[in-house]
Amino acid sequence: QVQLVESGGGLVQAGGSLRLSCAASGRIFSINPLAWHWYRRAPGKQRELVAAITSGGDTNYAESVKGRFTISRDNAKTTVYLQMNNLKPEDTAVYYCNAGPRVGLVVLHWGQGTQVTVSS
């Protein structure tokens, strides 16, 4: 089965930057996902969609991160990234990646995520 491994999180001060990575292994190309996503879950809150990118290269962002975060994929389409600039304390959350046939629909098992903590 497909395994998702997120990395790149850490502790940063407000205004700092992080670059998250999501590596997929297993039978991912048998599934051939058309849309990749970054989600986050803050303590006491539901998981929310942060950014998405389609196989055609179209991107979508939550209003709260627009202009600060950028989602991208490598040329081989084996890794998805989230560049996070001008981080704010409210960005503190566990960040997860996932994929599916369209934006907003994920079908893979969730990985463990990567913790992002932004201090004020």
C-alpha positions in Angstrom: 0.0 0.0 0.0 1.0 3.6 -0.3 2.9 5.2 2.5 3.1 8.9 3.1 6.0 10.5 5.0 5.9 14.1 5.9 9.0 16.0 7.0 10.5 19.5 7.4 8.5 20.7 10.4 10.0 22.4 13.4 10.0 25.3 15.8 10.3 28.8 14.2 9.7 32.3 15.3 6.9 34.4 13.8 8.0 35.7 10.4 10.2 32.7 9.7 10.0 30.1 7.0 9.8 26.3 6.7 9.7 24.0 3.7 7.7 20.8 4.2 8.2 17.7 2.1 5.9 14.7 1.5 7.3 11.6 0.0 5.1 8.8 -1.3 6.2 5.2 -1.6 4.5 2.0 -2.5 1.9 1.5 -5.2 1.2 5.2 -5.6 1.5 5.1 -9.4 -1.1 2.4 -9.6 -3.5 4.8 -7.9 -2.3 7.7 -10.1 -3.7 10.5 -8.0 -4.7 13.6 -9.8 -4.6 16.0 -6.9 -2.2 16.4 -4.0 -3.0 18.3 -0.8 -1.6 19.7 2.3 -3.9 19.7 5.4 -3.3 20.8 8.9 -4.9 20.2 12.3 -4.4 22.5 15.2 -5.2 21.4 18.7 -8.9 21.3 19.3 -9.8 21.9 15.7 -10.8 19.8 12.7 -8.3 19.0 9.9 -8.5 21.8 7.3 -7.3 22.0 3.7 -4.3 24.3 3.3 -3.2 23.9 -0.3 -3.8 21.7 -3.3 -2.1 21.1 -6.7 -3.6 19.2 -9.6 -1.8 17.0 -12.2 -2.2 19.9 -14.6 -0.4 22.3 -12.2 -3.4 24.3 -11.0 -3.1 25.4 -7.3 -5.6 26.2 -4.6 -4.9 27.8 -1.2 -6.9 28.6 1.9 -7.5 32.3 2.3 -5.6 32.3 5.5 -2.3 31.2 3.8 -2.7 32.8 0.4 0.4 34.8 -0.5 2.5 33.2 2.2 2.4 29.4 1.3 3.3 27.8 -2.0 2.6 24.2 -3.0 4.7 22.4 -5.6 5.7 19.0 -6.9 9.0 17.7 -8.2 9.5 16.8 -11.9 9.2 13.1 -11.2 5.9 13.7 -9.2 7.2 11.6 -6.3 7.4 14.4 -3.8 5.1 17.3 -2.9 6.3 20.4 -1.1 4.9 23.3 0.9 7.0 26.4 1.2 5.8 28.4 4.2 6.9 32.0 4.5 6.0 34.7 7.0 4.8 32.2 9.5 2.3 33.2 12.1 1.5 31.7 15.5 -1.9 30.6 14.2 -0.1 28.4 11.6 0.9 26.1 14.5 -0.5 22.7 13.7 0.4 19.2 12.5 0.7 19.2 8.8 -0.4 16.2 6.6 -0.3 15.4 2.9 -2.7 13.3 0.9 -3.9 12.7 -2.6 -7.0 11.7 -4.5 -8.9 12.0 -7.8 -9.8 15.6 -7.4 -9.2 18.6 -5.2 -10.9 18.1 -1.9 -11.2 14.3 -2.1 -8.4 12.3 -0.5 -8.2 8.5 -0.6 -4.9 7.5 1.0 -4.3 6.6 4.6 -3.0 9.5 6.6 0.6 9.6 7.6 1.9 10.8 11.0 2.3 14.3 9.8 5.0 16.8 10.7 4.7 19.3 13.6 5.0 23.0 12.9 5.2 25.3 15.9 5.4 29.1 15.4 6.4 31.2 18.5 5.4 34.8 18.9 
